[in-house]
Amino acid sequence: MIADLSKAIAQLSDPKLRNAIILSVIASLILIAAFGFLAWLLVGALSNFGWDWVNELVAWLGAIAVVVIALIFFPSAANVISGLFLDQVADAVDARHYPDMGPGRSTGVAEAIAGSLRLLLIAVVLNLLALPIYLLLPGINLVLFYGLNGYLLGREFFEAVAQRRLDAKEARTLRKRNRIRSLSAGVVIAFLATIPIVNLTVPVLATAFMVHVVRRLLPGGNPA
């Protein structure tokens, strides 16, 4: 899996991915700004107490909330961005590393984003339910966060990439037969999505990385 991630990172300089990376960075920045704006609105709505020190405390807590919200929800939200150029990234990786396999089925932007939005909805609900643990149980919160989001991201990225070669049922079956691999790859993606600067490229990087993970499990998937 380290080799797969290394190949994905090395290919970020591929001219075929240039537009996807630029779009990824712009969309990610917009997403982070949106998180910050929503948190700022929430803090503004709550900072109307009659005591200045209380308002100041709420403002400081609000600043912390912006960071927490971004860390919790950005990984799953970034998956929505990846749907914009799933085919472009996967085609570039296939052309460079798996030319003998030929082009995969185009999933289309609408199909890819629809799946990503379903994941985002589930992720928002589950992460909100887990929020008390995130805030109150240091150590356990990290295990839960990366485990939960790793599972969700691994499942979505794995099946999205696999469906370029298999039908939906076959892709799901392949993932279930390789649960540990899917989960491990998802945890890697979730971790990368919480690293500043790196997270701006995660929609592209995660897709390229998962292409390698899935290709190794398909017939004829030995890299060139």
N, C-alpha and C positions, 0 to 999 in steps of 0.2 A: 504493500500500500504506500510506503514511503516512495518507492520508485514511481508509482502512478502519480503521486502528488508532485514529485520533482519534474516529471515530463510535462505536467500541466503548467507548472510555473515557468518552465523553460519556453513553452510555446506562447506565452503572453506577448512575446516580441514579434510573433508571426503577423505580417501585414494583413493577412486574411481576418485577423481578430481585432485590427486597429479600431474599426468603427464600433464594434461591440464593446470594447473596453472604454472608449470615449463615452458611449451611451450609458454604460454601467456606472462610471464615475459620476456623470451628470445626474442620472436618476437616483443614485444613492445619496448624493448631496441634497437633492430635493427632498428625499424621504427623511433624512436626518433633520433637515430644516423644518419639515412638517411636524415631526415629533416635538421639536423644540417649541414651535409656535403653539401647538395644542397644549403643551405643558404650561407655557407662559400664560395662555388664556385661562387655564384652570387656576394657576396661582393668582392671577389678577382678580378672578372671581372670589377667591377665598381671602384675599388680603384687604378686607374691609372692616377689620375690627377697630374698636375704639382706642386701642393701646398701640403706640408706635412700636414698642418692643415685640409685641405679638406679630404685627405685620412684617417686621424685619425677620423674625424667626421663620414665618411662613415663606418669605422670599428665599431664605437660605435653603429651607427644606425643598422648595420648588426647584431650585437649581440642582439639588441632588436628584430630585425626581426625574428631571430631564435626562440625566445620565442613566439612571436605572431603567427608565422606559425605553430608551434607545438600545441599551444592552439586551433587554428582555425580548423586545419585539422586532428588532432589526433583522436577525437571522431569518425568520420566517417571511418577513416582508421582502427581503432581498430575493427570495425564491420567486416572488411575483415578477421582479425585474428580469430574472433569468429567462422567463417565458418569452420575453420579447425577441430573444436571439438564440433560442435553444438549437434550432436547425443550423444556423450559421456557425456556431461554435462546434457542434457535433460534426458537421461536414468538414470543417477545417482539421479537426483531430483525426478523423477517418482518413482524409486525403494524405496526411503526413505520416501516420503510424499504421493504418490498416487499409492500404489501397486495394488489397486483394478481396476485401469484403464488399466493395462496391458501395454506392450511396445508400443511405438508409431512407425509410419512409419519412416524408415531411409531415411533422405533426401540426404545423400551422400555429400562428401566434395565438389565435382565439382559443384553441384547444389547450395549449400549454398554459396560458394565463388562467383559464377556467379551473384547471387542476390546482394551480398555485393559490388561487383565491380560496378554494375549499380548504387547502392546508392552512392558510392564514387564519381563517375563521376558527378552525379547530385549535390552532396554536394559541390564539388570543384567549379563548375560553379556558384552555388547560393551564396556560401560564398565569392567568388571573386567579384561578383556583389555587395554584401553587405559590402565589405571591406571599402569603403569610410565612411559608417555610423559607422562601428566598430572603425575607427580611429578618427572620428571628433565629434561624439555625445556621450559623456560619459553618462552612465545610460541607455539611449535608446539602446546603443550597446549591453549591457548585455541581455536586454529583447529580442532583435532581435536574438542574437546569440543562446541563450538557447531555444527560441521559434522555430526558424528555424531548428536547429539541433535536438532538442527534437522531433519535428514532424517527421523528416526523420528517426531518430534512432528508435522511437517508432513504426513507420510503418513497418520498415524492421524487427526488432526483433520480433514484434507481429506476423506478417504474417509467418515468418520463423518457429517460434515455433508452431503456429496454424496449419500449413500444415503438421505437424507430426500426426495430428488427423483428419484433414479436407482436402478437395481438395482446390486448389488455389482460386476458386471463393467463396467457403464457408468461407475460412479464411479471404478473403478481406471483405466479407459482415459482418462477426463478428467484424472485426476491425472498420468498418464504423459505426456499431451500438454502438460501445464503443469508440468513437473518443477521448473523454475527458480522459478516462482511459489510452488509448494508448499514447496520447500526454503527460500526466503527467508522465507516466513511462519513456518515451523518454527523458523528461527534467531531470529526476533523473539520467538517464544513462549519458547524456551529461555533467551534473554537476560533476559526479564522474570521468568522463574521463578528467577533467581539474584539478584534485587534484593530485599533485605529489605523487609518490609511489603507492597510491591507483589505479591510472590509469593503472598501470602495470597488475593489475588483472581484469580490467574491461571487457575484452572479455569473461572471465569465469563468473564473478559476474553478468554481465548484462544478460547473457543467463539464468542463474539460476533464477535470479529475474523475468525475463519475463515469464519463465515457470509457476511460481506461479500466476502471473497476468492473464495469459491466462487460466490456469486450473480452476480458480474460475468461469469462464464464460462457461465452458463446463459441460454437464451432468455428474454427478458422480465425479465432481472435488473437493469435500470436502477433505481437507488434512487428512492423517491418524494421 
